[in-house]
Amino acid sequence: MPSININNHEMYYEIHGEGDPAVCMGGWGTFCHGNEGLLARGLTEKYQVLVFDYRGIRDSSDDSSIEPSMKMHADDLSGLLDHLGWNNVHLIGLVGMGCCVAQEIAINRPDLVRSMVNMGAWAYCDTYLYDQLKLFRDVHRDSGFLTFQEKVSIYSFLPEYYNENRDKLLGPKAGWKELNGNYETHARLVEACINHDVKDRLKEISAPTLIIHAGKDLVTGPRTTLPIEQGIPNAEGVMMEDVAHVVAGKEQKIAFCEILFEFLDRN
């Protein structure tokens, strides 16, 4: 799969499926390199889906002399979309900084955006989220990747799911594996996350927008997602009462896909 020099870094990307263009972005990881199976089931059957590595993740390079920001990541994606000649794109941000990237593009490059989806999102960090994200970073720095992975997994999954799947969730090649041995990238991603603040510019977003609220999310639950819905004109909101930070388990994934595709099909 290709990479291209965008904004003075090599940006790796993949395109899967056929149909109208969509971009899917998650948190501190990637949907590339065989991880496309983590996308919403059926997404690549209905859409041409662009996924990519954030700076410092896998095959995308980074420049540590440049101060990290969410606008930088958004400019990277905007540059890639311009290179591909894509516009009128569905921006699907899931569980983390992908939502922030989508918000920045919807504000600054509305010409590219057909619709936007946010789940597990924030428009700015309140003190609680700011300290949580710093804590995850500091645990990685002070206690190592595996301890960080365990702590963030405990925050991210329902207790019942964690109890049944702990052995699959933890280990060098399990969740957030792209950060294993890659603390510097993690620190830079966290820096972009904690400084993201578009709360006063949400009103500029004109694209049809869906905000999915996860009722049991201990990191980015309704406390951080409801203000996004309230701040974007005509945004729609859907509450998934029993979902934690990560949608997990067959029934939850089916329910999530029904919500996602119903919105995308209308827009």
C-alpha positions as CSV (number, residue, x, y, z in Angstrom):
1,M,0.0,0.0,0.0
2,P,1.2,3.6,-0.7
3,S,2.6,6.4,1.3
4,I,3.1,10.0,0.3
5,N,4.9,13.0,1.6
6,I,2.3,15.3,3.2
7,N,3.2,18.3,5.3
8,N,6.8,17.2,5.5
9,H,6.2,13.6,6.7
10,E,5.6,10.3,5.0
11,M,2.0,9.4,5.5
12,Y,0.9,5.7,5.0
13,Y,-2.6,4.9,4.0
14,E,-4.8,2.1,2.6
15,I,-8.1,2.2,0.7
16,H,-10.6,-0.7,1.2
17,G,-13.9,-1.4,-0.5
18,E,-15.9,0.3,-3.2
19,G,-18.6,3.0,-3.1
20,D,-18.9,6.5,-1.9
21,P,-15.8,7.8,-0.1
22,A,-15.5,7.5,3.7
23,V,-12.6,8.0,6.2
24,C,-12.5,6.0,9.4
25,M,-10.3,7.1,12.2
26,G,-9.8,5.8,15.7
27,G,-7.7,6.7,18.7
28,W,-4.1,5.8,19.5
29,G,-3.7,3.1,16.8
30,T,-4.5,2.3,13.2
31,F,-7.0,0.4,11.1
32,C,-4.2,-0.4,8.6
33,H,-1.9,-3.4,8.4
34,G,-4.6,-6.0,8.6
35,N,-6.6,-4.1,11.2
36,E,-9.4,-3.3,8.7
37,G,-11.3,-6.2,10.3
38,L,-11.9,-3.8,13.2
39,L,-13.9,-1.5,11.1
40,A,-17.7,-1.6,11.4
41,R,-18.9,-4.8,9.8
42,G,-20.1,-4.1,6.3
43,L,-18.5,-0.7,6.0
44,T,-16.1,-1.7,3.2
45,E,-18.9,-3.4,1.3
46,K,-20.9,-0.2,1.0
47,Y,-18.1,2.5,1.0
48,Q,-14.7,3.1,-0.3
49,V,-12.9,3.5,3.0
50,L,-9.7,5.4,3.6
51,V,-7.6,4.5,6.7
52,F,-4.2,5.7,7.6
53,D,-1.4,5.7,10.2
54,Y,-1.1,8.8,12.4
55,R,2.3,10.4,12.6
56,G,4.7,8.1,14.4
57,I,2.4,5.1,14.1
58,R,3.7,2.1,12.1
59,D,4.7,3.4,8.6
60,S,4.0,7.1,9.0
61,S,7.0,9.2,10.0
62,D,7.0,12.1,12.4
63,D,9.1,15.2,13.1
64,S,9.7,15.7,16.8
65,S,10.8,19.3,16.2
66,I,7.2,20.2,15.2
67,E,4.8,20.8,18.1
68,P,2.0,18.3,17.9
69,S,-1.6,19.5,17.5
70,M,-4.9,18.2,16.3
71,K,-4.9,20.8,13.5
72,M,-1.6,19.3,12.3
73,H,-3.2,15.9,12.1
74,A,-6.2,17.4,10.4
75,D,-4.0,19.2,7.9
76,D,-2.3,15.8,7.2
77,L,-5.6,14.2,6.3
78,S,-6.9,17.2,4.4
79,G,-3.7,17.1,2.3
80,L,-4.2,13.4,1.6
81,L,-7.8,13.9,0.6
82,D,-6.7,16.7,-1.8
83,H,-4.0,14.4,-3.2
84,L,-6.6,11.7,-3.8
85,G,-9.1,14.1,-5.3
86,W,-11.7,13.1,-2.7
87,N,-14.4,15.5,-1.5
88,N,-17.9,15.0,-0.2
89,V,-16.5,12.5,2.2
90,H,-18.1,10.8,5.2
91,L,-15.8,11.4,8.2
92,I,-16.2,8.7,10.8
93,G,-14.4,9.4,14.1
94,L,-14.5,6.6,16.6
95,V,-13.3,6.6,20.3
96,G,-10.7,9.1,20.5
97,M,-8.6,11.6,18.5
98,G,-10.2,10.6,15.2
99,C,-13.2,12.5,16.3
100,C,-11.1,15.6,17.0
101,V,-9.5,15.3,13.6
102,A,-12.9,15.1,12.0
103,Q,-14.1,18.2,13.9
104,E,-11.1,20.2,12.8
105,I,-11.7,19.3,9.1
106,A,-15.4,20.0,9.4
107,I,-14.6,23.5,10.7
108,N,-11.7,24.4,8.5
109,R,-12.3,22.4,5.3
110,P,-16.1,22.0,5.0
111,D,-15.7,21.5,1.3
112,L,-14.4,18.0,2.0
113,V,-17.1,16.9,4.3
114,R,-20.4,15.1,3.4
115,S,-21.2,14.1,7.0
116,M,-19.5,13.6,10.3
117,V,-19.8,10.9,13.0
118,N,-18.3,11.2,16.5
119,M,-18.3,8.6,19.2
120,G,-16.0,8.6,22.3
121,A,-15.3,12.3,21.6
122,W,-14.6,15.6,23.1
123,A,-14.5,19.2,21.9
124,Y,-12.2,20.2,24.7
125,C,-10.7,18.6,27.7
126,D,-12.3,19.3,31.0
127,T,-10.0,18.9,34.0
128,Y,-11.1,15.2,34.5
129,L,-10.4,14.2,30.9
130,Y,-7.2,16.2,30.8
131,D,-5.8,14.5,33.9
132,Q,-7.0,11.0,32.7
133,L,-5.1,11.4,29.4
134,K,-2.0,12.6,31.1
135,L,-2.3,9.7,33.6
136,F,-2.4,7.2,30.8
137,R,0.7,8.8,29.3
138,D,2.5,8.9,32.6
139,V,1.8,5.3,33.4
140,H,3.3,4.3,30.1
141,R,6.4,6.4,30.8
142,D,6.9,5.3,34.4
143,S,5.6,1.7,34.4
144,G,5.9,0.6,30.8
145,F,3.6,-0.3,28.0
146,L,2.0,-3.4,29.5
147,T,0.9,-1.6,32.7
148,F,-0.5,1.2,30.6
149,Q,-2.3,-1.3,28.4
150,E,-3.9,-3.0,31.5
151,K,-5.0,0.3,33.0
152,V,-6.5,1.7,29.8
153,S,-8.3,-1.6,29.1
154,I,-9.9,-1.5,32.6
155,Y,-11.2,2.0,31.7
156,S,-12.3,1.0,28.2
157,F,-14.4,-2.1,28.6
158,L,-17.3,-3.2,30.6
159,P,-16.3,-5.3,33.6
160,E,-18.2,-8.4,32.3
161,Y,-16.4,-8.2,28.9
162,Y,-13.0,-7.6,30.5
163,N,-13.5,-10.6,32.9
164,E,-14.3,-12.9,30.0
165,N,-11.7,-11.6,27.5
166,R,-8.8,-10.4,29.6
167,D,-6.3,-12.7,28.0
168,K,-7.2,-11.5,24.6
169,L,-7.1,-7.8,25.6
170,L,-3.7,-7.8,27.2
171,G,-0.2,-8.6,25.8
172,P,2.5,-7.2,23.5
173,K,0.3,-7.8,20.4
174,A,-3.1,-6.9,21.8
175,G,-4.8,-3.5,22.4
176,W,-2.9,-0.4,21.5
177,K,0.0,-2.5,20.3
178,E,1.2,0.2,18.0
179,L,2.4,2.1,21.1
180,N,4.5,-0.8,22.4
181,G,8.1,0.5,22.5
182,N,6.8,3.7,21.0
183,Y,6.4,6.0,24.0
184,E,7.5,9.2,22.2
185,T,4.7,8.9,19.7
186,H,2.2,8.2,22.5
187,A,3.4,11.3,24.3
188,R,3.0,13.4,21.2
189,L,-0.5,12.0,20.5
190,V,-1.6,12.8,24.1
191,E,-0.2,16.4,23.7
192,A,-2.4,16.9,20.6
193,C,-5.4,15.4,22.5
194,I,-5.2,17.4,25.7
195,N,-4.8,20.7,23.8
196,H,-7.7,20.2,21.4
197,D,-10.3,22.9,22.0
198,V,-13.0,23.8,19.4
199,K,-15.9,24.3,21.8
200,D,-16.4,27.9,20.6
201,R,-16.2,26.9,16.9
202,L,-18.6,23.9,16.9
203,K,-21.3,26.3,15.7
204,E,-19.4,26.6,12.4
205,I,-19.9,23.0,11.5
206,S,-22.5,22.7,8.8
207,A,-22.2,19.1,7.7
208,P,-24.9,16.6,8.9
209,T,-23.5,15.3,12.2
210,L,-24.2,12.2,14.3
211,I,-23.0,12.0,17.9
212,I,-23.2,8.6,19.5
213,H,-23.2,8.7,23.3
214,A,-21.8,5.7,25.3
215,G,-23.7,5.7,28.5
216,K,-21.1,3.7,30.5
217,D,-17.9,5.2,29.0
218,L,-15.6,6.2,31.9
219,V,-13.4,8.3,29.6
220,T,-15.4,10.1,27.0
221,G,-19.0,9.4,28.0
222,P,-22.0,11.8,27.8
223,R,-20.2,14.3,29.9
224,T,-17.9,15.1,27.0
225,T,-20.1,14.1,24.0
226,L,-23.4,15.9,24.9
227,P,-21.7,19.3,24.6
228,I,-20.7,18.4,21.1
229,E,-24.2,17.5,20.1
230,Q,-25.5,20.7,21.7
231,G,-22.8,22.9,20.1
232,I,-23.3,21.8,16.4
233,P,-26.3,23.2,14.7
234,N,-28.8,20.4,13.8
235,A,-26.6,17.6,15.1
236,E,-28.3,14.3,15.9
237,G,-27.6,12.3,19.0
238,V,-28.1,8.7,19.9
239,M,-27.6,7.2,23.3
240,M,-26.2,3.7,23.7
241,E,-26.9,3.2,27.4
242,D,-24.9,0.0,28.1
243,V,-21.8,0.7,26.0
244,A,-18.4,1.6,27.5
245,H,-15.5,3.4,25.8
246,V,-15.0,0.6,23.3
247,V,-17.9,-1.1,21.5
248,A,-17.3,-4.7,22.3
249,G,-19.3,-7.9,21.9
250,K,-21.5,-9.1,19.0
251,E,-24.8,-7.5,20.2
252,Q,-23.2,-4.1,20.8
253,K,-21.4,-4.2,17.4
254,I,-24.7,-5.1,15.6
255,A,-26.5,-2.2,17.4
256,F,-23.7,0.2,16.6
257,C,-23.7,-0.7,12.9
258,E,-27.5,-0.2,12.7
259,I,-27.1,3.3,14.0
260,L,-24.1,4.1,11.8
261,F,-25.5,2.8,8.6
262,E,-29.0,4.4,9.1
263,F,-27.3,7.8,9.4
264,L,-24.8,7.3,6.5
265,D,-27.6,6.0,4.2
266,R,-29.6,9.2,4.8
267,N,-26.7,11.5,4.1
